[in-house]
Every structure is written in structure tokens, then in C-alpha cells.
Amino acid sequence: MRGQKIIIAIGISVLWLGLVFGGGLDDLDSAGLFRFTYVSLKRGEATNAFLAARAFLERYGEEEAMSNYFPRMTYFGGVAAYRIRRFEDAAELFDKVGKAYPDFSEAGKARFGFGLAEMELGRFVSAADVFRALLSEGVGEAAEVKANLALALTKAGRYEEALPYWEEVKDEKKFRAHSSLHLAWCLLETGKADPALAYLREGVALDKGEEAGTL
């Protein structure tokens, strides 16, 4: 089994190197494009992955026989587009996964990715709606969804709505500094200067890896 895996890995590497130094995506069939997209993502070659996924979807988009590939290749394309900061493309691809393939195993991640892409594009209300829906449906890791919902609401200027979500995630280690600083901002914007100052001190201290009491 181990020898078989090594042979497969070598075969994929040869395929990848052949594309880099020889032919191009036009030389690959559907299975080849799929493997190339997957390997490119694993290698951190997001541009290659995006081009391959796009080539696949453009070439086989009308072929029913290839429909089993569509959800994953659309998702891979969204991931790759997000990594290379093509947020319009990422939003379009992630949104398609969530709407066209709701039973796909990565549909929840695609919807979350759509919310992130919308936020990067400055469409904060849309992003907040996405995260709110995910939260209500119990899709994804709750603290992660709440933190992004709070951030989208904050960026949209909906400070009162954002406050309870920041409160809910402020004790999560990975969000402590981030949530304290945003709590301070939301409290200031809603006229609560004293608690805002306390959270600001805490957030700055946490951001520096210090205890709030040392400030």
C-alpha cells in the first residue's frame, strides 16, 4: 500500500512538473484538471489552482456526465480565488456552491467563505446576513461565526447589534484581544466611554501579550 501511494505521488508530481515546464491546462482531461487543482492547492499554488478550476468549469459546465465534479471544483476555485485576493470571483464561486449544491459536504464552509469574501468587498450587511444565517442554522464553529458576525456588524456601523456577539466571544482565547478592542470601539460609538476605556486597556495589553493590570 505504501509503495502504491509513493507511485501515485510520483505520478502526480510528474504531471505537475510537465505542466509547469511543458504543456498547459488544455492538455489535461477532466480527471487531470481535478488532480492538478487539488495538488496545486496542497502545494500553496493558489493561482494555478484557480486557473485549473476555472478551465474545468468553463470546459465542462454544460456536460451532465461531469456533474459530480462541479461542487468540489467550484469550491476549490473559490478557495483559490480567495487566497489570491480575487474576492469577486471567490464570492461568486462560494455563493454558487451554497445555493446550487446545498448537500455538498463543504457547502457550510463555502457559505462561510462567501461571508468572508463579501466582507473583503466591503459588503458588510450582506456578510452579516450570511453569518447570522449560519449561526441560526448551527453551521460551522459557533465562536468563529459569532466573531465574524460581530466584525461585519461593526464594520457596517451597527454597533449596538455587534456588542452582544463580541461579549459572547471575548473569553475565547483566540478572540480575546480582537474582541476587547472591538468592544471598546462599539462602546465608544454608543456613548459608553468608561467601559470602553477598560476594554481598550485590556485589548491593548492582550495584543502586547501583557496583563491588563500592568497598564
C-alpha positions in Angstrom: 0.0 0.0 0.0 2.8 2.4 0.9 4.6 1.7 -2.4 1.4 2.3 -4.3 0.9 5.7 -2.6 4.5 6.6 -3.5 3.9 5.7 -7.1 0.7 7.8 -7.2 2.6 10.7 -5.6 5.4 10.5 -8.1 2.9 10.3 -10.9 1.1 13.5 -9.7 4.5 15.3 -9.3 5.4 14.3 -12.9 2.1 15.6 -14.1 2.5 18.9 -12.3 6.1 19.4 -13.5 5.1 18.5 -17.0 2.5 21.3 -16.9 5.0 23.8 -15.5 7.8 23.1 -17.9 5.9 21.7 -20.9 2.3 21.7 -22.0 -0.7 23.5 -20.4 -4.1 23.1 -19.0 -5.5 22.4 -22.5 -3.6 19.1 -22.5 -5.5 17.8 -19.4 -8.7 15.8 -19.4 -11.3 16.3 -16.6 -9.5 13.9 -14.2 -6.2 15.6 -14.9 -7.7 19.1 -14.2 -9.2 17.9 -11.0 -5.9 16.4 -9.8 -3.9 19.4 -10.8 -6.3 21.7 -9.0 -6.2 19.7 -5.8 -2.4 19.3 -5.9 -1.9 23.0 -6.6 -4.0 23.9 -3.6 -2.0 21.5 -1.4 1.3 23.0 -2.7 0.1 26.5 -2.0 -0.1 27.3 -5.7 -3.4 29.1 -5.5 -3.1 30.9 -8.8 -2.5 27.6 -10.6 -5.5 26.0 -8.7 -7.8 28.9 -9.7 -6.8 28.8 -13.3 -7.3 25.0 -13.5 -10.7 25.1 -11.6 -11.9 27.9 -13.9 -10.7 26.0 -17.0 -12.6 22.9 -15.8 -15.9 24.8 -15.1 -15.7 26.6 -18.4 -15.0 23.5 -20.4 -17.4 21.1 -18.8 -20.1 23.4 -17.4 -22.8 22.0 -19.7 -21.8 18.4 -19.5 -24.1 16.3 -17.3 -21.6 13.5 -17.2 -19.2 15.7 -15.3 -21.7 17.0 -12.8 -20.1 15.0 -9.9 -17.1 17.2 -10.2 -18.9 20.5 -10.2 -19.4 21.1 -6.4 -15.8 20.3 -5.5 -14.2 22.2 -8.4 -16.4 25.2 -7.7 -15.4 25.1 -4.1 -11.7 24.6 -4.9 -12.0 27.6 -7.3 -13.5 29.7 -4.5 -10.8 28.8 -2.1 -8.0 29.5 -4.6 -9.6 32.8 -5.6 -9.9 33.9 -2.0 -6.2 33.1 -1.4 -5.1 35.2 -4.3 -7.4 38.0 -3.3 -9.8 37.7 -6.2 -12.7 38.3 -3.9 -15.3 38.9 -6.6 -14.5 35.5 -8.1 -14.4 33.9 -4.6 -17.8 35.4 -3.7 -19.4 34.2 -6.9 -18.0 30.6 -6.6 -18.7 30.2 -2.9 -22.2 31.6 -3.4 -22.8 29.1 -6.2 -21.7 26.2 -4.0 -24.0 27.2 -1.2 -27.0 27.7 -3.5 -26.6 25.1 -6.2 -25.1 22.3 -4.1 -26.6 22.6 -0.6 -25.9 18.8 0.1 -22.3 19.0 -0.8 -20.1 18.2 2.2 -18.2 21.5 2.1 -21.3 23.7 1.5 -21.2 25.1 5.0 -17.5 26.1 4.5 -18.4 27.6 1.2 -21.2 29.8 2.7 -18.7 30.9 5.4 -16.2 31.7 2.7 -18.8 33.7 0.9 -19.4 35.8 4.0 -15.6 36.4 4.3 -15.4 37.4 0.6 -18.4 39.8 1.0 -16.7 41.4 3.9 -13.4 41.9 2.0 -15.5 43.5 -0.8 -17.0 46.0 1.7 -20.5 44.4 1.6 -20.8 44.3 5.3 -24.5 44.0 5.7 -24.6 41.1 3.2 -21.7 39.4 5.2 -23.6 39.9 8.4 -26.7 38.3 6.9 -24.6 35.3 5.9 -23.0 34.8 9.3 -26.3 35.3 11.1 -28.0 32.6 8.9 -25.1 30.2 9.6 -25.3 30.9 13.3 -29.1 30.3 13.4 -28.7 27.0 11.5 -25.8 25.8 13.6 -23.5 25.6 10.6 -19.7 25.9 11.4 -17.8 26.6 14.6 -20.1 28.9 16.7 -17.4 31.2 18.1 -15.8 31.7 14.7 -19.2 32.5 13.1 -20.1 34.9 16.0 -16.8 36.7 15.8 -17.2 37.3 12.1 -20.8 38.3 12.5 -19.7 40.8 15.2 -17.0 42.1 12.9 -19.3 42.5 9.9 -21.9 44.4 12.1 -19.1 46.6 13.5 -17.9 47.5 10.0 -21.4 48.1 8.9 -21.8 50.7 11.8 -24.3 48.5 13.7 -22.5 48.9 17.0 -25.5 48.0 19.3 -26.1 44.8 17.4 -22.4 43.9 17.4 -21.9 44.3 21.2 -23.6 41.1 22.4 -21.7 39.0 19.9 -18.4 40.5 20.9 -19.4 39.8 24.6 -20.1 36.2 23.7 -16.6 35.5 22.2 -14.4 37.7 24.4 -13.5 34.8 26.7 -12.4 32.6 23.8 -8.6 32.7 23.8 -8.2 33.2 20.0 -10.6 36.2 20.0 -9.7 37.9 23.4 -7.6 40.7 22.1 -9.6 41.2 18.9 -12.9 41.3 20.7 -11.7 43.6 23.5 -10.5 46.2 21.1 -13.7 46.0 19.1 -15.8 46.1 22.2 -14.1 49.3 23.1 -14.8 50.8 19.7 -18.5 49.7 19.8 -18.9 51.1 23.3 -17.4 54.4 22.4 -19.7 54.7 19.4 -22.7 54.0 21.6 -21.7 56.6 24.2 -20.3 54.2 26.9 -16.9 55.8 27.5 -16.0 54.2 30.9 -16.4 50.6 30.0 -14.9 51.3 26.6 -11.7 52.5 28.3 -11.5 49.3 30.4 -11.8 47.1 27.3 -9.4 49.3 25.4 -6.8 48.8 28.1 -7.4 45.1 28.2 -7.3 44.8 24.4 -4.0 46.7 24.1 -2.5 44.6 26.9 -3.6 41.3 25.4 -2.4 42.5 22.0 1.1 43.0 23.6 0.9 39.7 25.4 0.7 41.5 28.8 -1.8 41.6 31.6 -4.3 44.4 31.6 -3.5 45.4 35.1 0.1 46.4 34.1 -1.1 49.4 32.1 
